[in-house]
Amino acid sequence: MVRQPYLIFMTNAGTSWFRDRSRDASRRDGATLVEVMVASVILLVMALGSTAFMYHSRANIGIQRNKRVAVDVANSRLEEVRASNYDEIKPLTLDYGTHYLSAPSGTTWTRGTSAPGETVTINGQTYPIVTTVRYIDVDSGTSFDDFTASHDAVRIAVSVSYRINSSDVVTLQSIYGP
């Protein structure tokens, strides 16, 4: 029996050609083991790179979410302080040192010379918050030794830490005068 060559019609990028399969009978179709292994290694490297990228992206998304919440908390506290009467938030002593405010009990802010260790919990995440107030003298008034010092305004700073055991802090400042 005489073997009849058969033709296969193939297309490639808009061109076509005919190939005689009877001439390629001795050649095996498919990939060798080396080709499969090289392709597997390439795919593995790509998969590991994608996994690492996704992991770090998710971690950064979480950090940015916490930072955004910390900014909102700091902004809210700053607006609370600015909405208060000047006499309620000014430091008790006439010096240019740092004084601390803690959340108002009733309508009066608690003033002190040490950080009160306040925290705010939002969505199960605890954010340490520190509110400071310092006198500033805009017009270079007299010295504060004779208690006739010119205290023109106070600088209010609200700092909120947004990562546990980290120095990542959001600080918002404002100047407020009588």
MODELLER restraints for C-alpha pairs under 7 A, 6 or more apart:
rsr = mdl.restraints
at = mdl.atoms
rsr.add(forms.Gaussian(group=physical.xy_distance, feature=features.Distance(at['CA:5:A'], at['CA:20:A']), mean=6.59, stdev=0.5))
rsr.add(forms.Gaussian(group=physical.xy_distance, feature=features.Distance(at['CA:5:A'], at['CA:22:A']), mean=5.51, stdev=0.5))
rsr.add(forms.Gaussian(group=physical.xy_distance, feature=features.Distance(at['CA:6:A'], at['CA:20:A']), mean=6.24, stdev=0.5))
rsr.add(forms.Gaussian(group=physical.xy_distance, feature=features.Distance(at['CA:6:A'], at['CA:21:A']), mean=6.50, stdev=0.5))
rsr.add(forms.Gaussian(group=physical.xy_distance, feature=features.Distance(at['CA:7:A'], at['CA:18:A']), mean=6.19, stdev=0.5))
rsr.add(forms.Gaussian(group=physical.xy_distance, feature=features.Distance(at['CA:7:A'], at['CA:19:A']), mean=5.75, stdev=0.5))
rsr.add(forms.Gaussian(group=physical.xy_distance, feature=features.Distance(at['CA:7:A'], at['CA:20:A']), mean=5.08, stdev=0.5))
rsr.add(forms.Gaussian(group=physical.xy_distance, feature=features.Distance(at['CA:7:A'], at['CA:21:A']), mean=6.52, stdev=0.5))
rsr.add(forms.Gaussian(group=physical.xy_distance, feature=features.Distance(at['CA:8:A'], at['CA:18:A']), mean=5.80, stdev=0.5))
rsr.add(forms.Gaussian(group=physical.xy_distance, feature=features.Distance(at['CA:8:A'], at['CA:19:A']), mean=5.68, stdev=0.5))
rsr.add(forms.Gaussian(group=physical.xy_distance, feature=features.Distance(at['CA:8:A'], at['CA:20:A']), mean=6.85, stdev=0.5))
rsr.add(forms.Gaussian(group=physical.xy_distance, feature=features.Distance(at['CA:9:A'], at['CA:17:A']), mean=6.37, stdev=0.5))
rsr.add(forms.Gaussian(group=physical.xy_distance, feature=features.Distance(at['CA:9:A'], at['CA:18:A']), mean=5.12, stdev=0.5))
rsr.add(forms.Gaussian(group=physical.xy_distance, feature=features.Distance(at['CA:10:A'], at['CA:16:A']), mean=5.73, stdev=0.5))
rsr.add(forms.Gaussian(group=physical.xy_distance, feature=features.Distance(at['CA:10:A'], at['CA:17:A']), mean=5.84, stdev=0.5))
rsr.add(forms.Gaussian(group=physical.xy_distance, feature=features.Distance(at['CA:10:A'], at['CA:18:A']), mean=6.37, stdev=0.5))
rsr.add(forms.Gaussian(group=physical.xy_distance, feature=features.Distance(at['CA:11:A'], at['CA:17:A']), mean=6.69, stdev=0.5))
rsr.add(forms.Gaussian(group=physical.xy_distance, feature=features.Distance(at['CA:66:A'], at['CA:162:A']), mean=5.65, stdev=0.5))
rsr.add(forms.Gaussian(group=physical.xy_distance, feature=features.Distance(at['CA:67:A'], at['CA:162:A']), mean=5.61, stdev=0.5))
rsr.add(forms.Gaussian(group=physical.xy_distance, feature=features.Distance(at['CA:70:A'], at['CA:160:A']), mean=5.74, stdev=0.5))
rsr.add(forms.Gaussian(group=physical.xy_distance, feature=features.Distance(at['CA:70:A'], at['CA:161:A']), mean=6.95, stdev=0.5))
rsr.add(forms.Gaussian(group=physical.xy_distance, feature=features.Distance(at['CA:70:A'], at['CA:162:A']), mean=5.81, stdev=0.5))
rsr.add(forms.Gaussian(group=physical.xy_distance, feature=features.Distance(at['CA:70:A'], at['CA:170:A']), mean=6.59, stdev=0.5))
rsr.add(forms.Gaussian(group=physical.xy_distance, feature=features.Distance(at['CA:71:A'], at['CA:170:A']), mean=6.28, stdev=0.5))
rsr.add(forms.Gaussian(group=physical.xy_distance, feature=features.Distance(at['CA:74:A'], at['CA:158:A']), mean=5.66, stdev=0.5))
rsr.add(forms.Gaussian(group=physical.xy_distance, feature=features.Distance(at['CA:74:A'], at['CA:159:A']), mean=6.51, stdev=0.5))
rsr.add(forms.Gaussian(group=physical.xy_distance, feature=features.Distance(at['CA:74:A'], at['CA:160:A']), mean=6.17, stdev=0.5))
rsr.add(forms.Gaussian(group=physical.xy_distance, feature=features.Distance(at['CA:74:A'], at['CA:172:A']), mean=6.53, stdev=0.5))
rsr.add(forms.Gaussian(group=physical.xy_distance, feature=features.Distance(at['CA:78:A'], at['CA:158:A']), mean=6.40, stdev=0.5))
rsr.add(forms.Gaussian(group=physical.xy_distance, feature=features.Distance(at['CA:82:A'], at['CA:176:A']), mean=6.94, stdev=0.5))
rsr.add(forms.Gaussian(group=physical.xy_distance, feature=features.Distance(at['CA:86:A'], at['CA:177:A']), mean=6.82, stdev=0.5))
rsr.add(forms.Gaussian(group=physical.xy_distance, feature=features.Distance(at['CA:86:A'], at['CA:178:A']), mean=5.44, stdev=0.5))
rsr.add(forms.Gaussian(group=physical.xy_distance, feature=features.Distance(at['CA:88:A'], at['CA:108:A']), mean=6.18, stdev=0.5))
rsr.add(forms.Gaussian(group=physical.xy_distance, feature=features.Distance(at['CA:88:A'], at['CA:109:A']), mean=6.34, stdev=0.5))
rsr.add(forms.Gaussian(group=physical.xy_distance, feature=features.Distance(at['CA:89:A'], at['CA:109:A']), mean=6.44, stdev=0.5))
rsr.add(forms.Gaussian(group=physical.xy_distance, feature=features.Distance(at['CA:90:A'], at['CA:154:A']), mean=6.94, stdev=0.5))
rsr.add(forms.Gaussian(group=physical.xy_distance, feature=features.Distance(at['CA:91:A'], at['CA:99:A']), mean=6.15, stdev=0.5))
rsr.add(forms.Gaussian(group=physical.xy_distance, feature=features.Distance(at['CA:91:A'], at['CA:111:A']), mean=6.88, stdev=0.5))
rsr.add(forms.Gaussian(group=physical.xy_distance, feature=features.Distance(at['CA:91:A'], at['CA:133:A']), mean=6.99, stdev=0.5))
rsr.add(forms.Gaussian(group=physical.xy_distance, feature=features.Distance(at['CA:94:A'], at['CA:144:A']), mean=6.52, stdev=0.5))
rsr.add(forms.Gaussian(group=physical.xy_distance, feature=features.Distance(at['CA:94:A'], at['CA:147:A']), mean=6.89, stdev=0.5))
rsr.add(forms.Gaussian(group=physical.xy_distance, feature=features.Distance(at['CA:95:A'], at['CA:144:A']), mean=6.39, stdev=0.5))
rsr.add(forms.Gaussian(group=physical.xy_distance, feature=features.Distance(at['CA:96:A'], at['CA:134:A']), mean=5.97, stdev=0.5))
rsr.add(forms.Gaussian(group=physical.xy_distance, feature=features.Distance(at['CA:96:A'], at['CA:135:A']), mean=5.21, stdev=0.5))
rsr.add(forms.Gaussian(group=physical.xy_distance, feature=features.Distance(at['CA:96:A'], at['CA:136:A']), mean=6.92, stdev=0.5))
rsr.add(forms.Gaussian(group=physical.xy_distance, feature=features.Distance(at['CA:97:A'], at['CA:134:A']), mean=6.09, stdev=0.5))
rsr.add(forms.Gaussian(group=physical.xy_distance, feature=features.Distance(at['CA:98:A'], at['CA:132:A']), mean=6.41, stdev=0.5))
rsr.add(forms.Gaussian(group=physical.xy_distance, feature=features.Distance(at['CA:98:A'], at['CA:133:A']), mean=6.06, stdev=0.5))
rsr.add(forms.Gaussian(group=physical.xy_distance, feature=features.Distance(at['CA:98:A'], at['CA:134:A']), mean=5.13, stdev=0.5))
rsr.add(forms.Gaussian(group=physical.xy_distance, feature=features.Distance(at['CA:99:A'], at['CA:112:A']), mean=5.86, stdev=0.5))
rsr.add(forms.Gaussian(group=physical.xy_distance, feature=features.Distance(at['CA:99:A'], at['CA:113:A']), mean=4.92, stdev=0.5))
rsr.add(forms.Gaussian(group=physical.xy_distance, feature=features.Distance(at['CA:99:A'], at['CA:132:A']), mean=5.52, stdev=0.5))
rsr.add(forms.Gaussian(group=physical.xy_distance, feature=features.Distance(at['CA:99:A'], at['CA:133:A']), mean=5.24, stdev=0.5))
rsr.add(forms.Gaussian(group=physical.xy_distance, feature=features.Distance(at['CA:99:A'], at['CA:134:A']), mean=6.19, stdev=0.5))
rsr.add(forms.Gaussian(group=physical.xy_distance, feature=features.Distance(at['CA:100:A'], at['CA:111:A']), mean=5.71, stdev=0.5))
rsr.add(forms.Gaussian(group=physical.xy_distance, feature=features.Distance(at['CA:100:A'], at['CA:112:A']), mean=5.19, stdev=0.5))
rsr.add(forms.Gaussian(group=physical.xy_distance, feature=features.Distance(at['CA:100:A'], at['CA:113:A']), mean=5.80, stdev=0.5))
rsr.add(forms.Gaussian(group=physical.xy_distance, feature=features.Distance(at['CA:100:A'], at['CA:114:A']), mean=6.25, stdev=0.5))
rsr.add(forms.Gaussian(group=physical.xy_distance, feature=features.Distance(at['CA:100:A'], at['CA:115:A']), mean=5.88, stdev=0.5))
rsr.add(forms.Gaussian(group=physical.xy_distance, feature=features.Distance(at['CA:100:A'], at['CA:131:A']), mean=5.73, stdev=0.5))
rsr.add(forms.Gaussian(group=physical.xy_distance, feature=features.Distance(at['CA:100:A'], at['CA:132:A']), mean=4.41, stdev=0.5))
rsr.add(forms.Gaussian(group=physical.xy_distance, feature=features.Distance(at['CA:100:A'], at['CA:133:A']), mean=6.07, stdev=0.5))
rsr.add(forms.Gaussian(group=physical.xy_distance, feature=features.Distance(at['CA:101:A'], at['CA:109:A']), mean=6.30, stdev=0.5))
rsr.add(forms.Gaussian(group=physical.xy_distance, feature=features.Distance(at['CA:101:A'], at['CA:110:A']), mean=5.58, stdev=0.5))
rsr.add(forms.Gaussian(group=physical.xy_distance, feature=features.Distance(at['CA:101:A'], at['CA:111:A']), mean=4.77, stdev=0.5))
rsr.add(forms.Gaussian(group=physical.xy_distance, feature=features.Distance(at['CA:101:A'], at['CA:112:A']), mean=6.53, stdev=0.5))
rsr.add(forms.Gaussian(group=physical.xy_distance, feature=features.Distance(at['CA:101:A'], at['CA:131:A']), mean=5.31, stdev=0.5))
rsr.add(forms.Gaussian(group=physical.xy_distance, feature=features.Distance(at['CA:101:A'], at['CA:132:A']), mean=5.91, stdev=0.5))
rsr.add(forms.Gaussian(group=physical.xy_distance, feature=features.Distance(at['CA:102:A'], at['CA:109:A']), mean=6.13, stdev=0.5))
rsr.add(forms.Gaussian(group=physical.xy_distance, feature=features.Distance(at['CA:102:A'], at['CA:110:A']), mean=5.20, stdev=0.5))
rsr.add(forms.Gaussian(group=physical.xy_distance, feature=features.Distance(at['CA:102:A'], at['CA:111:A']), mean=6.66, stdev=0.5))
rsr.add(forms.Gaussian(group=physical.xy_distance, feature=features.Distance(at['CA:102:A'], at['CA:116:A']), mean=6.44, stdev=0.5))
rsr.add(forms.Gaussian(group=physical.xy_distance, feature=features.Distance(at['CA:102:A'], at['CA:131:A']), mean=6.70, stdev=0.5))
rsr.add(forms.Gaussian(group=physical.xy_distance, feature=features.Distance(at['CA:103:A'], at['CA:109:A']), mean=5.89, stdev=0.5))
rsr.add(forms.Gaussian(group=physical.xy_distance, feature=features.Distance(at['CA:103:A'], at['CA:110:A']), mean=6.65, stdev=0.5))
rsr.add(forms.Gaussian(group=physical.xy_distance, feature=features.Distance(at['CA:104:A'], at['CA:110:A']), mean=6.00, stdev=0.5))
rsr.add(forms.Gaussian(group=physical.xy_distance, feature=features.Distance(at['CA:115:A'], at['CA:130:A']), mean=6.74, stdev=0.5))
rsr.add(forms.Gaussian(group=physical.xy_distance, feature=features.Distance(at['CA:118:A'], at['CA:128:A']), mean=5.91, stdev=0.5))
rsr.add(forms.Gaussian(group=physical.xy_distance, feature=features.Distance(at['CA:118:A'], at['CA:129:A']), mean=5.52, stdev=0.5))
rsr.add(forms.Gaussian(group=physical.xy_distance, feature=features.Distance(at['CA:118:A'], at['CA:130:A']), mean=6.72, stdev=0.5))
rsr.add(forms.Gaussian(group=physical.xy_distance, feature=features.Distance(at['CA:119:A'], at['CA:126:A']), mean=6.34, stdev=0.5))
rsr.add(forms.Gaussian(group=physical.xy_distance, feature=features.Distance(at['CA:119:A'], at['CA:127:A']), mean=5.38, stdev=0.5))
rsr.add(forms.Gaussian(group=physical.xy_distance, feature=features.Distance(at['CA:119:A'], at['CA:128:A']), mean=4.22, stdev=0.5))
rsr.add(forms.Gaussian(group=physical.xy_distance, feature=features.Distance(at['CA:119:A'], at['CA:129:A']), mean=5.47, stdev=0.5))
rsr.add(forms.Gaussian(group=physical.xy_distance, feature=features.Distance(at['CA:120:A'], at['CA:126:A']), mean=5.63, stdev=0.5))
rsr.add(forms.Gaussian(group=physical.xy_distance, feature=features.Distance(at['CA:120:A'], at['CA:127:A']), mean=5.13, stdev=0.5))
rsr.add(forms.Gaussian(group=physical.xy_distance, feature=features.Distance(at['CA:120:A'], at['CA:128:A']), mean=6.37, stdev=0.5))
rsr.add(forms.Gaussian(group=physical.xy_distance, feature=features.Distance(at['CA:120:A'], at['CA:129:A']), mean=6.98, stdev=0.5))
rsr.add(forms.Gaussian(group=physical.xy_distance, feature=features.Distance(at['CA:121:A'], at['CA:127:A']), mean=6.10, stdev=0.5))
rsr.add(forms.Gaussian(group=physical.xy_distance, feature=features.Distance(at['CA:127:A'], at['CA:160:A']), mean=6.34, stdev=0.5))
rsr.add(forms.Gaussian(group=physical.xy_distance, feature=features.Distance(at['CA:127:A'], at['CA:161:A']), mean=5.81, stdev=0.5))
rsr.add(forms.Gaussian(group=physical.xy_distance, feature=features.Distance(at['CA:127:A'], at['CA:162:A']), mean=5.93, stdev=0.5))
rsr.add(forms.Gaussian(group=physical.xy_distance, feature=features.Distance(at['CA:128:A'], at['CA:160:A']), mean=5.69, stdev=0.5))
rsr.add(forms.Gaussian(group=physical.xy_distance, feature=features.Distance(at['CA:128:A'], at['CA:161:A']), mean=5.56, stdev=0.5))
rsr.add(forms.Gaussian(group=physical.xy_distance, feature=features.Distance(at['CA:129:A'], at['CA:159:A']), mean=5.69, stdev=0.5))
rsr.add(forms.Gaussian(group=physical.xy_distance, feature=features.Distance(at['CA:129:A'], at['CA:160:A']), mean=4.53, stdev=0.5))
rsr.add(forms.Gaussian(group=physical.xy_distance, feature=features.Distance(at['CA:129:A'], at['CA:161:A']), mean=6.76, stdev=0.5))
rsr.add(forms.Gaussian(group=physical.xy_distance, feature=features.Distance(at['CA:130:A'], at['CA:158:A']), mean=5.75, stdev=0.5))
rsr.add(forms.Gaussian(group=physical.xy_distance, feature=features.Distance(at['CA:130:A'], at['CA:159:A']), mean=5.19, stdev=0.5))
rsr.add(forms.Gaussian(group=physical.xy_distance, feature=features.Distance(at['CA:130:A'], at['CA:160:A']), mean=6.55, stdev=0.5))
rsr.add(forms.Gaussian(group=physical.xy_distance, feature=features.Distance(at['CA:131:A'], at['CA:157:A']), mean=5.75, stdev=0.5))
rsr.add(forms.Gaussian(group=physical.xy_distance, feature=features.Distance(at['CA:131:A'], at['CA:158:A']), mean=4.47, stdev=0.5))
rsr.add(forms.Gaussian(group=physical.xy_distance, feature=features.Distance(at['CA:131:A'], at['CA:159:A']), mean=6.45, stdev=0.5))
rsr.add(forms.Gaussian(group=physical.xy_distance, feature=features.Distance(at['CA:132:A'], at['CA:156:A']), mean=5.74, stdev=0.5))
rsr.add(forms.Gaussian(group=physical.xy_distance, feature=features.Distance(at['CA:132:A'], at['CA:157:A']), mean=5.21, stdev=0.5))
rsr.add(forms.Gaussian(group=physical.xy_distance, feature=features.Distance(at['CA:132:A'], at['CA:158:A']), mean=6.45, stdev=0.5))
rsr.add(forms.Gaussian(group=physical.xy_distance, feature=features.Distance(at['CA:133:A'], at['CA:154:A']), mean=6.20, stdev=0.5))
rsr.add(forms.Gaussian(group=physical.xy_distance, feature=features.Distance(at['CA:133:A'], at['CA:155:A']), mean=5.52, stdev=0.5))
rsr.add(forms.Gaussian(group=physical.xy_distance, feature=features.Distance(at['CA:133:A'], at['CA:156:A']), mean=4.59, stdev=0.5))
rsr.add(forms.Gaussian(group=physical.xy_distance, feature=features.Distance(at['CA:133:A'], at['CA:157:A']), mean=6.44, stdev=0.5))
rsr.add(forms.Gaussian(group=physical.xy_distance, feature=features.Distance(at['CA:134:A'], at['CA:154:A']), mean=5.29, stdev=0.5))
rsr.add(forms.Gaussian(group=physical.xy_distance, feature=features.Distance(at['CA:134:A'], at['CA:155:A']), mean=5.21, stdev=0.5))
rsr.add(forms.Gaussian(group=physical.xy_distance, feature=features.Distance(at['CA:134:A'], at['CA:156:A']), mean=6.77, stdev=0.5))
rsr.add(forms.Gaussian(group=physical.xy_distance, feature=features.Distance(at['CA:135:A'], at['CA:151:A']), mean=6.22, stdev=0.5))
rsr.add(forms.Gaussian(group=physical.xy_distance, feature=features.Distance(at['CA:135:A'], at['CA:153:A']), mean=6.03, stdev=0.5))
rsr.add(forms.Gaussian(group=physical.xy_distance, feature=features.Distance(at['CA:135:A'], at['CA:154:A']), mean=4.41, stdev=0.5))
rsr.add(forms.Gaussian(group=physical.xy_distance, feature=features.Distance(at['CA:135:A'], at['CA:155:A']), mean=6.34, stdev=0.5))
rsr.add(forms.Gaussian(group=physical.xy_distance, feature=features.Distance(at['CA:136:A'], at['CA:151:A']), mean=6.22, stdev=0.5))
rsr.add(forms.Gaussian(group=physical.xy_distance, feature=features.Distance(at['CA:136:A'], at['CA:152:A']), mean=6.38, stdev=0.5))
rsr.add(forms.Gaussian(group=physical.xy_distance, feature=features.Distance(at['CA:136:A'], at['CA:153:A']), mean=5.53, stdev=0.5))
rsr.add(forms.Gaussian(group=physical.xy_distance, feature=features.Distance(at['CA:136:A'], at['CA:154:A']), mean=5.48, stdev=0.5))
rsr.add(forms.Gaussian(group=physical.xy_distance, feature=features.Distance(at['CA:136:A'], at['CA:155:A']), mean=6.61, stdev=0.5))
rsr.add(forms.Gaussian(group=physical.xy_distance, feature=features.Distance(at['CA:137:A'], at['CA:150:A']), mean=6.50, stdev=0.5))
rsr.add(forms.Gaussian(group=physical.xy_distance, feature=features.Distance(at['CA:137:A'], at['CA:151:A']), mean=5.27, stdev=0.5))
rsr.add(forms.Gaussian(group=physical.xy_distance, feature=features.Distance(at['CA:137:A'], at['CA:152:A']), mean=5.29, stdev=0.5))
rsr.add(forms.Gaussian(group=physical.xy_distance, feature=features.Distance(at['CA:137:A'], at['CA:153:A']), mean=6.75, stdev=0.5))
rsr.add(forms.Gaussian(group=physical.xy_distance, feature=features.Distance(at['CA:138:A'], at['CA:152:A']), mean=6.07, stdev=0.5))
rsr.add(forms.Gaussian(group=physical.xy_distance, feature=features.Distance(at['CA:141:A'], at['CA:149:A']), mean=5.98, stdev=0.5))
rsr.add(forms.Gaussian(group=physical.xy_distance, feature=features.Distance(at['CA:141:A'], at['CA:150:A']), mean=4.81, stdev=0.5))
rsr.add(forms.Gaussian(group=physical.xy_distance, feature=features.Distance(at['CA:142:A'], at['CA:148:A']), mean=6.83, stdev=0.5))
rsr.add(forms.Gaussian(group=physical.xy_distance, feature=features.Distance(at['CA:142:A'], at['CA:149:A']), mean=4.95, stdev=0.5))
rsr.add(forms.Gaussian(group=physical.xy_distance, feature=features.Distance(at['CA:142:A'], at['CA:150:A']), mean=6.29, stdev=0.5))
rsr.add(forms.Gaussian(group=physical.xy_distance, feature=features.Distance(at['CA:143:A'], at['CA:149:A']), mean=5.48, stdev=0.5))
rsr.add(forms.Gaussian(group=physical.xy_distance, feature=features.Distance(at['CA:152:A'], at['CA:177:A']), mean=6.39, stdev=0.5))
rsr.add(forms.Gaussian(group=physical.xy_distance, feature=features.Distance(at['CA:153:A'], at['CA:175:A']), mean=6.66, stdev=0.5))
rsr.add(forms.Gaussian(group=physical.xy_distance, feature=features.Distance(at['CA:153:A'], at['CA:176:A']), mean=5.55, stdev=0.5))
rsr.add(forms.Gaussian(group=physical.xy_distance, feature=features.Distance(at['CA:153:A'], at['CA:177:A']), mean=4.14, stdev=0.5))
rsr.add(forms.Gaussian(group=physical.xy_distance, feature=features.Distance(at['CA:153:A'], at['CA:178:A']), mean=6.76, stdev=0.5))
rsr.add(forms.Gaussian(group=physical.xy_distance, feature=features.Distance(at['CA:154:A'], at['CA:175:A']), mean=5.70, stdev=0.5))
rsr.add(forms.Gaussian(group=physical.xy_distance, feature=features.Distance(at['CA:154:A'], at['CA:176:A']), mean=5.37, stdev=0.5))
rsr.add(forms.Gaussian(group=physical.xy_distance, feature=features.Distance(at['CA:154:A'], at['CA:177:A']), mean=6.21, stdev=0.5))
rsr.add(forms.Gaussian(group=physical.xy_distance, feature=features.Distance(at['CA:155:A'], at['CA:173:A']), mean=6.92, stdev=0.5))
rsr.add(forms.Gaussian(group=physical.xy_distance, feature=features.Distance(at['CA:155:A'], at['CA:174:A']), mean=5.81, stdev=0.5))
rsr.add(forms.Gaussian(group=physical.xy_distance, feature=features.Distance(at['CA:155:A'], at['CA:175:A']), mean=4.49, stdev=0.5))
rsr.add(forms.Gaussian(group=physical.xy_distance, feature=features.Distance(at['CA:155:A'], at['CA:176:A']), mean=6.38, stdev=0.5))
rsr.add(forms.Gaussian(group=physical.xy_distance, feature=features.Distance(at['CA:156:A'], at['CA:173:A']), mean=5.51, stdev=0.5))
rsr.add(forms.Gaussian(group=physical.xy_distance, feature=features.Distance(at['CA:156:A'], at['CA:174:A']), mean=5.25, stdev=0.5))
rsr.add(forms.Gaussian(group=physical.xy_distance, feature=features.Distance(at['CA:156:A'], at['CA:175:A']), mean=6.06, stdev=0.5))
rsr.add(forms.Gaussian(group=physical.xy_distance, feature=features.Distance(at['CA:157:A'], at['CA:171:A']), mean=6.58, stdev=0.5))
rsr.add(forms.Gaussian(group=physical.xy_distance, feature=features.Distance(at['CA:157:A'], at['CA:172:A']), mean=5.65, stdev=0.5))
rsr.add(forms.Gaussian(group=physical.xy_distance, feature=features.Distance(at['CA:157:A'], at['CA:173:A']), mean=4.30, stdev=0.5))
rsr.add(forms.Gaussian(group=physical.xy_distance, feature=features.Distance(at['CA:157:A'], at['CA:174:A']), mean=6.57, stdev=0.5))
rsr.add(forms.Gaussian(group=physical.xy_distance, feature=features.Distance(at['CA:158:A'], at['CA:171:A']), mean=5.48, stdev=0.5))
rsr.add(forms.Gaussian(group=physical.xy_distance, feature=features.Distance(at['CA:158:A'], at['CA:172:A']), mean=5.35, stdev=0.5))
rsr.add(forms.Gaussian(group=physical.xy_distance, feature=features.Distance(at['CA:158:A'], at['CA:173:A']), mean=6.43, stdev=0.5))
rsr.add(forms.Gaussian(group=physical.xy_distance, feature=features.Distance(at['CA:159:A'], at['CA:169:A']), mean=6.33, stdev=0.5))
rsr.add(forms.Gaussian(group=physical.xy_distance, feature=features.Distance(at['CA:159:A'], at['CA:170:A']), mean=5.51, stdev=0.5))
rsr.add(forms.Gaussian(group=physical.xy_distance, feature=features.Distance(at['CA:159:A'], at['CA:171:A']), mean=4.23, stdev=0.5))
rsr.add(forms.Gaussian(group=physical.xy_distance, feature=features.Distance(at['CA:159:A'], at['CA:172:A']), mean=6.57, stdev=0.5))
rsr.add(forms.Gaussian(group=physical.xy_distance, feature=features.Distance(at['CA:160:A'], at['CA:169:A']), mean=5.49, stdev=0.5))
rsr.add(forms.Gaussian(group=physical.xy_distance, feature=features.Distance(at['CA:160:A'], at['CA:170:A']), mean=5.27, stdev=0.5))
rsr.add(forms.Gaussian(group=physical.xy_distance, feature=features.Distance(at['CA:160:A'], at['CA:171:A']), mean=6.49, stdev=0.5))
rsr.add(forms.Gaussian(group=physical.xy_distance, feature=features.Distance(at['CA:161:A'], at['CA:168:A']), mean=5.87, stdev=0.5))
rsr.add(forms.Gaussian(group=physical.xy_distance, feature=features.Distance(at['CA:161:A'], at['CA:169:A']), mean=4.26, stdev=0.5))
rsr.add(forms.Gaussian(group=physical.xy_distance, feature=features.Distance(at['CA:161:A'], at['CA:170:A']), mean=6.32, stdev=0.5))
rsr.add(forms.Gaussian(group=physical.xy_distance, feature=features.Distance(at['CA:162:A'], at['CA:168:A']), mean=6.24, stdev=0.5))
rsr.add(forms.Gaussian(group=physical.xy_distance, feature=features.Distance(at['CA:162:A'], at['CA:169:A']), mean=6.13, stdev=0.5))
